[in-house]
Amino acid sequence: MIEDKNEIINELKQKVYKIISLYNESIKKNYNLEQKNIELLNKLNNSKNEIKKLQEKYDLLKIAKTVSTNVKDVNDTKNKINRIIREVDKCIALLNNE
């Protein structure tokens, strides 16, 4: 009878240790996943910034191409530049209102 109780206690101890071990493993896994998530968010933000910079360069190249290829149509080019300036002014006005 005493042996049965000791055996039950030992089995219970083993199960508790196993649960604690699994718990500790899950904590480590969760920490690693959180670190990976932070890393991926940083990569995403860097990619967004890079896309923004490339878009700005692309827009400038479009303007430069328009100016360089349409020397005959100076008025058209001036109109396009004026339109772009008005759009920028609208954006600045909207930002100032916020």
Backbone atoms as SQL, in Angstrom:
CREATE TABLE atoms (id INTEGER PRIMARY KEY, chain TEXT, resi INTEGER, resn TEXT, atom TEXT, x REAL, y REAL, z REAL);
INSERT INTO atoms VALUES
  (1, 'A', 1, 'MET', 'N', 0.808, -1.180, 0.000),
  (2, 'A', 1, 'MET', 'CA', 0.000, 0.000, 0.000),
  (3, 'A', 1, 'MET', 'C', 0.865, 1.263, 0.000),
  (4, 'A', 2, 'ILE', 'N', 1.866, 1.280, 0.834),
  (5, 'A', 2, 'ILE', 'CA', 2.773, 2.424, 0.881),
  (6, 'A', 2, 'ILE', 'C', 3.521, 2.530, -0.442),
  (7, 'A', 3, 'GLU', 'N', 3.885, 1.410, -1.002),
  (8, 'A', 3, 'GLU', 'CA', 4.578, 1.404, -2.285),
  (9, 'A', 3, 'GLU', 'C', 3.682, 1.965, -3.378),
  (10, 'A', 4, 'ASP', 'N', 2.407, 1.639, -3.344),
  (11, 'A', 4, 'ASP', 'CA', 1.457, 2.165, -4.322),
  (12, 'A', 4, 'ASP', 'C', 1.373, 3.698, -4.206),
  (13, 'A', 5, 'LYS', 'N', 1.341, 4.183, -2.996),
  (14, 'A', 5, 'LYS', 'CA', 1.277, 5.632, -2.785),
  (15, 'A', 5, 'LYS', 'C', 2.548, 6.302, -3.285),
  (16, 'A', 6, 'ASN', 'N', 3.691, 5.688, -2.989),
  (17, 'A', 6, 'ASN', 'CA', 4.962, 6.243, -3.449),
  (18, 'A', 6, 'ASN', 'C', 5.036, 6.236, -4.984),
  (19, 'A', 7, 'GLU', 'N', 4.536, 5.172, -5.552),
  (20, 'A', 7, 'GLU', 'CA', 4.535, 5.067, -7.019),
  (21, 'A', 7, 'GLU', 'C', 3.637, 6.153, -7.632),
  (22, 'A', 8, 'ILE', 'N', 2.487, 6.358, -7.042),
  (23, 'A', 8, 'ILE', 'CA', 1.563, 7.391, -7.527),
  (24, 'A', 8, 'ILE', 'C', 2.196, 8.775, -7.380),
  (25, 'A', 9, 'ILE', 'N', 2.854, 9.002, -6.260),
  (26, 'A', 9, 'ILE', 'CA', 3.516, 10.288, -6.022),
  (27, 'A', 9, 'ILE', 'C', 4.634, 10.505, -7.038),
  (28, 'A', 10, 'ASN', 'N', 5.401, 9.459, -7.298),
  (29, 'A', 10, 'ASN', 'CA', 6.487, 9.565, -8.279),
  (30, 'A', 10, 'ASN', 'C', 5.949, 9.847, -9.677),
  (31, 'A', 11, 'GLU', 'N', 4.891, 9.168, -10.057),
  (32, 'A', 11, 'GLU', 'CA', 4.278, 9.404, -11.362),
  (33, 'A', 11, 'GLU', 'C', 3.763, 10.846, -11.457),
  (34, 'A', 12, 'LEU', 'N', 3.150, 11.296, -10.384),
  (35, 'A', 12, 'LEU', 'CA', 2.635, 12.662, -10.345),
  (36, 'A', 12, 'LEU', 'C', 3.776, 13.675, -10.472),
  (37, 'A', 13, 'LYS', 'N', 4.878, 13.407, -9.768),
  (38, 'A', 13, 'LYS', 'CA', 6.041, 14.288, -9.852),
  (39, 'A', 13, 'LYS', 'C', 6.573, 14.345, -11.280),
  (40, 'A', 14, 'GLN', 'N', 6.658, 13.186, -11.922),
  (41, 'A', 14, 'GLN', 'CA', 7.152, 13.131, -13.300),
  (42, 'A', 14, 'GLN', 'C', 6.244, 13.931, -14.234),
  (43, 'A', 15, 'LYS', 'N', 4.949, 13.805, -14.040),
  (44, 'A', 15, 'LYS', 'CA', 4.017, 14.543, -14.881),
  (45, 'A', 15, 'LYS', 'C', 4.122, 16.047, -14.653),
  (46, 'A', 16, 'VAL', 'N', 4.290, 16.437, -13.403),
  (47, 'A', 16, 'VAL', 'CA', 4.436, 17.863, -13.088),
  (48, 'A', 16, 'VAL', 'C', 5.719, 18.403, -13.721),
  (49, 'A', 17, 'TYR', 'N', 6.818, 17.670, -13.605),
  (50, 'A', 17, 'TYR', 'CA', 8.075, 18.097, -14.216),
  (51, 'A', 17, 'TYR', 'C', 7.940, 18.213, -15.735),
  (52, 'A', 18, 'LYS', 'N', 7.219, 17.277, -16.318),
  (53, 'A', 18, 'LYS', 'CA', 7.014, 17.315, -17.766),
  (54, 'A', 18, 'LYS', 'C', 6.198, 18.544, -18.155),
  (55, 'A', 19, 'ILE', 'N', 5.172, 18.842, -17.379),
  (56, 'A', 19, 'ILE', 'CA', 4.345, 20.024, -17.656),
  (57, 'A', 19, 'ILE', 'C', 5.173, 21.299, -17.514),
  (58, 'A', 20, 'ILE', 'N', 5.991, 21.352, -16.480),
  (59, 'A', 20, 'ILE', 'CA', 6.851, 22.524, -16.285),
  (60, 'A', 20, 'ILE', 'C', 7.824, 22.661, -17.448),
  (61, 'A', 21, 'SER', 'N', 8.376, 21.549, -17.868),
  (62, 'A', 21, 'SER', 'CA', 9.307, 21.564, -18.994),
  (63, 'A', 21, 'SER', 'C', 8.607, 22.058, -20.268),
  (64, 'A', 22, 'LEU', 'N', 7.424, 21.559, -20.531),
  (65, 'A', 22, 'LEU', 'CA', 6.665, 22.001, -21.703),
  (66, 'A', 22, 'LEU', 'C', 6.322, 23.489, -21.612),
  (67, 'A', 23, 'TYR', 'N', 5.992, 23.930, -20.435),
  (68, 'A', 23, 'TYR', 'CA', 5.684, 25.340, -20.217),
  (69, 'A', 23, 'TYR', 'C', 6.905, 26.213, -20.529),
  (70, 'A', 24, 'ASN', 'N', 8.059, 25.811, -20.015),
  (71, 'A', 24, 'ASN', 'CA', 9.291, 26.567, -20.271),
  (72, 'A', 24, 'ASN', 'C', 9.634, 26.594, -21.757),
  (73, 'A', 25, 'GLU', 'N', 9.428, 25.493, -22.429),
  (74, 'A', 25, 'GLU', 'CA', 9.667, 25.436, -23.876),
  (75, 'A', 25, 'GLU', 'C', 8.730, 26.380, -24.616),
  (76, 'A', 26, 'SER', 'N', 7.479, 26.415, -24.193),
  (77, 'A', 26, 'SER', 'CA', 6.518, 27.301, -24.861),
  (78, 'A', 26, 'SER', 'C', 6.864, 28.763, -24.627),
  (79, 'A', 27, 'ILE', 'N', 7.390, 29.094, -23.456),
  (80, 'A', 27, 'ILE', 'CA', 7.820, 30.467, -23.186),
  (81, 'A', 27, 'ILE', 'C', 8.975, 30.846, -24.120),
  (82, 'A', 28, 'LYS', 'N', 9.937, 29.948, -24.275),
  (83, 'A', 28, 'LYS', 'CA', 11.063, 30.210, -25.171),
  (84, 'A', 28, 'LYS', 'C', 10.586, 30.366, -26.611),
  (85, 'A', 29, 'LYS', 'N', 9.682, 29.491, -27.021),
  (86, 'A', 29, 'LYS', 'CA', 9.145, 29.560, -28.381),
  (87, 'A', 29, 'LYS', 'C', 8.417, 30.878, -28.607),
  (88, 'A', 30, 'ASN', 'N', 7.632, 31.276, -27.635),
  (89, 'A', 30, 'ASN', 'CA', 6.890, 32.535, -27.737),
  (90, 'A', 30, 'ASN', 'C', 7.846, 33.720, -27.841),
  (91, 'A', 31, 'TYR', 'N', 8.891, 33.723, -27.040),
  (92, 'A', 31, 'TYR', 'CA', 9.882, 34.798, -27.095),
  (93, 'A', 31, 'TYR', 'C', 10.538, 34.850, -28.479),
  (94, 'A', 32, 'ASN', 'N', 10.919, 33.690, -28.994),
  (95, 'A', 32, 'ASN', 'CA', 11.540, 33.634, -30.323),
  (96, 'A', 32, 'ASN', 'C', 10.586, 34.146, -31.397),
  (97, 'A', 33, 'LEU', 'N', 9.317, 33.792, -31.284),
  (98, 'A', 33, 'LEU', 'CA', 8.333, 34.260, -32.258),
  (99, 'A', 33, 'LEU', 'C', 8.135, 35.776, -32.162),
  (100, 'A', 34, 'GLU', 'N', 8.147, 36.304, -30.959),
  (101, 'A', 34, 'GLU', 'CA', 8.023, 37.752, -30.795),
  (102, 'A', 34, 'GLU', 'C', 9.222, 38.469, -31.410),
  (103, 'A', 35, 'GLN', 'N', 10.409, 37.922, -31.219),
  (104, 'A', 35, 'GLN', 'CA', 11.608, 38.523, -31.810),
  (105, 'A', 35, 'GLN', 'C', 11.542, 38.475, -33.335),
  (106, 'A', 36, 'LYS', 'N', 11.083, 37.346, -33.858),
  (107, 'A', 36, 'LYS', 'CA', 10.947, 37.196, -35.307),
  (108, 'A', 36, 'LYS', 'C', 9.918, 38.198, -35.835),
  (109, 'A', 37, 'ASN', 'N', 8.829, 38.382, -35.100),
  (110, 'A', 37, 'ASN', 'CA', 7.793, 39.330, -35.493),
  (111, 'A', 37, 'ASN', 'C', 8.361, 40.753, -35.544),
  (112, 'A', 38, 'ILE', 'N', 9.127, 41.134, -34.541),
  (113, 'A', 38, 'ILE', 'CA', 9.751, 42.459, -34.519),
  (114, 'A', 38, 'ILE', 'C', 10.692, 42.621, -35.710),
  (115, 'A', 39, 'GLU', 'N', 11.466, 41.589, -35.973),
  (116, 'A', 39, 'GLU', 'CA', 12.398, 41.624, -37.103),
  (117, 'A', 39, 'GLU', 'C', 11.643, 41.802, -38.428),
  (118, 'A', 40, 'LEU', 'N', 10.563, 41.062, -38.596),
  (119, 'A', 40, 'LEU', 'CA', 9.784, 41.162, -39.829),
  (120, 'A', 40, 'LEU', 'C', 9.103, 42.521, -39.958),
  (121, 'A', 41, 'LEU', 'N', 8.630, 43.069, -38.844),
  (122, 'A', 41, 'LEU', 'CA', 8.030, 44.408, -38.888),
  (123, 'A', 41, 'LEU', 'C', 9.062, 45.458, -39.286),
  (124, 'A', 42, 'ASN', 'N', 10.279, 45.314, -38.779),
  (125, 'A', 42, 'ASN', 'CA', 11.346, 46.239, -39.162),
  (126, 'A', 42, 'ASN', 'C', 11.658, 46.121, -40.652),
  (127, 'A', 43, 'LYS', 'N', 11.710, 44.896, -41.157),
  (128, 'A', 43, 'LYS', 'CA', 11.954, 44.697, -42.582),
  (129, 'A', 43, 'LYS', 'C', 10.830, 45.316, -43.412),
  (130, 'A', 44, 'LEU', 'N', 9.606, 45.142, -42.944),
  (131, 'A', 44, 'LEU', 'CA', 8.455, 45.713, -43.648),
  (132, 'A', 44, 'LEU', 'C', 8.545, 47.233, -43.694),
  (133, 'A', 45, 'ASN', 'N', 8.867, 47.850, -42.564),
  (134, 'A', 45, 'ASN', 'CA', 9.010, 49.308, -42.532),
  (135, 'A', 45, 'ASN', 'C', 10.135, 49.784, -43.437),
  (136, 'A', 46, 'ASN', 'N', 11.246, 49.061, -43.438),
  (137, 'A', 46, 'ASN', 'CA', 12.357, 49.411, -44.324),
  (138, 'A', 46, 'ASN', 'C', 11.945, 49.302, -45.780),
  (139, 'A', 47, 'SER', 'N', 11.183, 48.263, -46.100),
  (140, 'A', 47, 'SER', 'CA', 10.717, 48.084, -47.470),
  (141, 'A', 47, 'SER', 'C', 9.753, 49.197, -47.875),
  (142, 'A', 48, 'LYS', 'N', 8.872, 49.580, -46.958),
  (143, 'A', 48, 'LYS', 'CA', 7.948, 50.682, -47.252),
  (144, 'A', 48, 'LYS', 'C', 8.711, 51.975, -47.511),
  (145, 'A', 49, 'ASN', 'N', 9.728, 52.234, -46.691),
  (146, 'A', 49, 'ASN', 'CA', 10.536, 53.438, -46.891),
  (147, 'A', 49, 'ASN', 'C', 11.258, 53.393, -48.231),
  (148, 'A', 50, 'GLU', 'N', 11.778, 52.238, -48.572),
  (149, 'A', 50, 'GLU', 'CA', 12.475, 52.079, -49.847),
  (150, 'A', 50, 'GLU', 'C', 11.512, 52.292, -51.013),
  (151, 'A', 51, 'ILE', 'N', 10.304, 51.763, -50.902),
  (152, 'A', 51, 'ILE', 'CA', 9.296, 51.951, -51.952),
  (153, 'A', 51, 'ILE', 'C', 8.971, 53.432, -52.102),
  (154, 'A', 52, 'LYS', 'N', 8.836, 54.125, -50.990),
  (155, 'A', 52, 'LYS', 'CA', 8.532, 55.559, -51.027),
  (156, 'A', 52, 'LYS', 'C', 9.653, 56.321, -51.729),
  (157, 'A', 53, 'LYS', 'N', 10.899, 56.007, -51.381),
  (158, 'A', 53, 'LYS', 'CA', 12.036, 56.680, -52.017),
  (159, 'A', 53, 'LYS', 'C', 12.080, 56.396, -53.512),
  (160, 'A', 54, 'LEU', 'N', 11.844, 55.144, -53.879),
  (161, 'A', 54, 'LEU', 'CA', 11.864, 54.782, -55.290),
  (162, 'A', 54, 'LEU', 'C', 10.725, 55.458, -56.048),
  (163, 'A', 55, 'GLN', 'N', 9.566, 55.583, -55.410),
  (164, 'A', 55, 'GLN', 'CA', 8.435, 56.264, -56.050),
  (165, 'A', 55, 'GLN', 'C', 8.772, 57.729, -56.298),
  (166, 'A', 56, 'GLU', 'N', 9.415, 58.361, -55.319),
  (167, 'A', 56, 'GLU', 'CA', 9.821, 59.763, -55.486),
  (168, 'A', 56, 'GLU', 'C', 10.825, 59.895, -56.630),
  (169, 'A', 57, 'LYS', 'N', 11.790, 58.980, -56.697),
  (170, 'A', 57, 'LYS', 'CA', 12.764, 59.014, -57.788),
  (171, 'A', 57, 'LYS', 'C', 12.075, 58.808, -59.129),
  (172, 'A', 58, 'TYR', 'N', 11.123, 57.897, -59.164),
  (173, 'A', 58, 'TYR', 'CA', 10.387, 57.625, -60.397),
  (174, 'A', 58, 'TYR', 'C', 9.625, 58.865, -60.851),
  (175, 'A', 59, 'ASP', 'N', 8.978, 59.537, -59.913),
  (176, 'A', 59, 'ASP', 'CA', 8.243, 60.747, -60.257),
  (177, 'A', 59, 'ASP', 'C', 9.172, 61.825, -60.803),
  (178, 'A', 60, 'LEU', 'N', 10.337, 61.973, -60.174),
  (179, 'A', 60, 'LEU', 'CA', 11.308, 62.947, -60.665),
  (180, 'A', 60, 'LEU', 'C', 11.815, 62.578, -62.055),
  (181, 'A', 61, 'LEU', 'N', 12.020, 61.293, -62.290),
  (182, 'A', 61, 'LEU', 'CA', 12.457, 60.861, -63.618),
  (183, 'A', 61, 'LEU', 'C', 11.394, 61.128, -64.669),
  (184, 'A', 62, 'LYS', 'N', 10.139, 60.932, -64.304),
  (185, 'A', 62, 'LYS', 'CA', 9.055, 61.228, -65.253),
  (186, 'A', 62, 'LYS', 'C', 9.051, 62.708, -65.612),
  (187, 'A', 63, 'ILE', 'N', 9.239, 63.553, -64.594),
  (188, 'A', 63, 'ILE', 'CA', 9.268, 64.997, -64.847),
  (189, 'A', 63, 'ILE', 'C', 10.469, 65.345, -65.718),
  (190, 'A', 64, 'ALA', 'N', 11.617, 64.776, -65.384),
  (191, 'A', 64, 'ALA', 'CA', 12.829, 65.061, -66.153),
  (192, 'A', 64, 'ALA', 'C', 12.673, 64.600, -67.602),
  (193, 'A', 65, 'LYS', 'N', 12.056, 63.448, -67.788),
  (194, 'A', 65, 'LYS', 'CA', 11.857, 62.937, -69.145),
  (195, 'A', 65, 'LYS', 'C', 10.915, 63.850, -69.917),
  (196, 'A', 66, 'THR', 'N', 9.879, 64.301, -69.239),
  (197, 'A', 66, 'THR', 'CA', 8.927, 65.196, -69.890),
  (198, 'A', 66, 'THR', 'C', 9.621, 66.479, -70.325),
  (199, 'A', 67, 'VAL', 'N', 10.461, 67.013, -69.454),
  (200, 'A', 67, 'VAL', 'CA', 11.161, 68.256, -69.776),
  (201, 'A', 67, 'VAL', 'C', 12.168, 68.040, -70.892),
  (202, 'A', 68, 'SER', 'N', 12.889, 66.938, -70.870),
  (203, 'A', 68, 'SER', 'CA', 13.958, 66.730, -71.844),
  (204, 'A', 68, 'SER', 'C', 13.446, 66.276, -73.211),
  (205, 'A', 69, 'THR', 'N', 12.361, 65.544, -73.276),
  (206, 'A', 69, 'THR', 'CA', 11.917, 65.012, -74.568),
  (207, 'A', 69, 'THR', 'C', 10.958, 65.929, -75.303),
  (208, 'A', 70, 'ASN', 'N', 10.331, 66.837, -74.593),
  (209, 'A', 70, 'ASN', 'CA', 9.356, 67.707, -75.226),
  (210, 'A', 70, 'ASN', 'C', 9.836, 69.156, -75.273),
  (211, 'A', 71, 'VAL', 'N', 11.005, 69.350, -75.813),
  (212, 'A', 71, 'VAL', 'CA', 11.545, 70.699, -75.892),
  (213, 'A', 71, 'VAL', 'C', 10.626, 71.576, -76.744),
  (214, 'A', 72, 'LYS', 'N', 9.994, 70.998, -77.748),
  (215, 'A', 72, 'LYS', 'CA', 9.096, 71.746, -78.632),
  (216, 'A', 72, 'LYS', 'C', 7.846, 72.208, -77.897),
  (217, 'A', 73, 'ASP', 'N', 7.413, 71.408, -76.943),
  (218, 'A', 73, 'ASP', 'CA', 6.180, 71.725, -76.238),
  (219, 'A', 73, 'ASP', 'C', 6.480, 72.329, -74.867),
  (220, 'A', 74, 'VAL', 'N', 7.109, 73.472, -74.861),
  (221, 'A', 74, 'VAL', 'CA', 7.497, 74.114, -73.618),
  (222, 'A', 74, 'VAL', 'C', 6.263, 74.484, -72.793),
  (223, 'A', 75, 'ASN', 'N', 5.224, 74.961, -73.456),
  (224, 'A', 75, 'ASN', 'CA', 4.009, 75.335, -72.730),
  (225, 'A', 75, 'ASN', 'C', 3.377, 74.130, -72.055),
  (226, 'A', 76, 'ASP', 'N', 3.356, 73.006, -72.731),
  (227, 'A', 76, 'ASP', 'CA', 2.797, 71.784, -72.145),
  (228, 'A', 76, 'ASP', 'C', 3.588, 71.374, -70.912),
  (229, 'A', 77, 'THR', 'N', 4.896, 71.461, -71.011),
  (230, 'A', 77, 'THR', 'CA', 5.757, 71.113, -69.891),
  (231, 'A', 77, 'THR', 'C', 5.529, 72.070, -68.721),
  (232, 'A', 78, 'LYS', 'N', 5.411, 73.353, -69.010),
  (233, 'A', 78, 'LYS', 'CA', 5.154, 74.333, -67.959),
  (234, 'A', 78, 'LYS', 'C', 3.827, 74.029, -67.276),
  (235, 'A', 79, 'ASN', 'N', 2.831, 73.681, -68.056),
  (236, 'A', 79, 'ASN', 'CA', 1.524, 73.345, -67.490),
  (237, 'A', 79, 'ASN', 'C', 1.608, 72.128, -66.573),
  (238, 'A', 80, 'LYS', 'N', 2.354, 71.123, -66.998),
  (239, 'A', 80, 'LYS', 'CA', 2.511, 69.923, -66.172),
  (240, 'A', 80, 'LYS', 'C', 3.219, 70.253, -64.862),
  (241, 'A', 81, 'ILE', 'N', 4.255, 71.069, -64.951),
  (242, 'A', 81, 'ILE', 'CA', 4.992, 71.445, -63.738),
  (243, 'A', 81, 'ILE', 'C', 4.096, 72.272, -62.828),
  (244, 'A', 82, 'ASN', 'N', 3.341, 73.195, -63.403),
  (245, 'A', 82, 'ASN', 'CA', 2.422, 74.003, -62.595),
  (246, 'A', 82, 'ASN', 'C', 1.360, 73.134, -61.924),
  (247, 'A', 83, 'ARG', 'N', 0.861, 72.134, -62.633),
  (248, 'A', 83, 'ARG', 'CA', -0.123, 71.218, -62.054),
  (249, 'A', 83, 'ARG', 'C', 0.470, 70.459, -60.877),
  (250, 'A', 84, 'ILE', 'N', 1.694, 70.018, -61.035),
  (251, 'A', 84, 'ILE', 'CA', 2.363, 69.290, -59.955),
  (252, 'A', 84, 'ILE', 'C', 2.570, 70.210, -58.750),
  (253, 'A', 85, 'ILE', 'N', 2.949, 71.459, -59.014),
  (254, 'A', 85, 'ILE', 'CA', 3.149, 72.412, -57.919),
  (255, 'A', 85, 'ILE', 'C', 1.830, 72.666, -57.198),
  (256, 'A', 86, 'ARG', 'N', 0.739, 72.787, -57.936),
  (257, 'A', 86, 'ARG', 'CA', -0.567, 72.990, -57.302),
  (258, 'A', 86, 'ARG', 'C', -0.932, 71.787, -56.433),
  (259, 'A', 87, 'GLU', 'N', -0.642, 70.575, -56.915),
  (260, 'A', 87, 'GLU', 'CA', -0.922, 69.377, -56.122),
  (261, 'A', 87, 'GLU', 'C', -0.110, 69.380, -54.826),
  (262, 'A', 88, 'VAL', 'N', 1.136, 69.774, -54.920),
  (263, 'A', 88, 'VAL', 'CA', 1.984, 69.841, -53.728),
  (264, 'A', 88, 'VAL', 'C', 1.446, 70.898, -52.769),
  (265, 'A', 89, 'ASP', 'N', 1.056, 72.047, -53.315),
  (266, 'A', 89, 'ASP', 'CA', 0.490, 73.106, -52.473),
  (267, 'A', 89, 'ASP', 'C', -0.776, 72.629, -51.766),
  (268, 'A', 90, 'LYS', 'N', -1.634, 71.875, -52.466),
  (269, 'A', 90, 'LYS', 'CA', -2.853, 71.329, -51.848),
  (270, 'A', 90, 'LYS', 'C', -2.475, 70.389, -50.707),
  (271, 'A', 91, 'CYS', 'N', -1.484, 69.560, -50.935),
  (272, 'A', 91, 'CYS', 'CA', -1.053, 68.621, -49.895),
  (273, 'A', 91, 'CYS', 'C', -0.525, 69.376, -48.668),
  (274, 'A', 92, 'ILE', 'N', 0.254, 70.417, -48.909),
  (275, 'A', 92, 'ILE', 'CA', 0.779, 71.200, -47.799),
  (276, 'A', 92, 'ILE', 'C', -0.355, 71.869, -47.035),
  (277, 'A', 93, 'ALA', 'N', -1.339, 72.402, -47.767),
  (278, 'A', 93, 'ALA', 'CA', -2.488, 73.038, -47.118),
  (279, 'A', 93, 'ALA', 'C', -3.253, 72.025, -46.263),
  (280, 'A', 94, 'LEU', 'N', -3.432, 70.829, -46.794),
  (281, 'A', 94, 'LEU', 'CA', -4.133, 69.783, -46.024),
  (282, 'A', 94, 'LEU', 'C', -3.354, 69.416, -44.762),
  (283, 'A', 95, 'LEU', 'N', -2.047, 69.346, -44.879),
  (284, 'A', 95, 'LEU', 'CA', -1.216, 69.025, -43.718),
  (285, 'A', 95, 'LEU', 'C', -1.269, 70.133, -42.677),
  (286, 'A', 96, 'ASN', 'N', -1.326, 71.382, -43.125),
  (287, 'A', 96, 'ASN', 'CA', -1.392, 72.506, -42.192),
  (288, 'A', 96, 'ASN', 'C', -2.742, 72.554, -41.473),
  (289, 'A', 97, 'ASN', 'N', -3.793, 72.049, -42.099),
  (290, 'A', 97, 'ASN', 'CA', -5.118, 72.062, -41.492),
  (291, 'A', 97, 'ASN', 'C', -5.284, 70.991, -40.425),
  (292, 'A', 98, 'GLU', 'N', -4.436, 69.982, -40.450),
  (293, 'A', 98, 'GLU', 'CA', -4.594, 68.866, -39.482),
  (294, 'A', 98, 'GLU', 'C', -4.102, 69.228, -38.139);
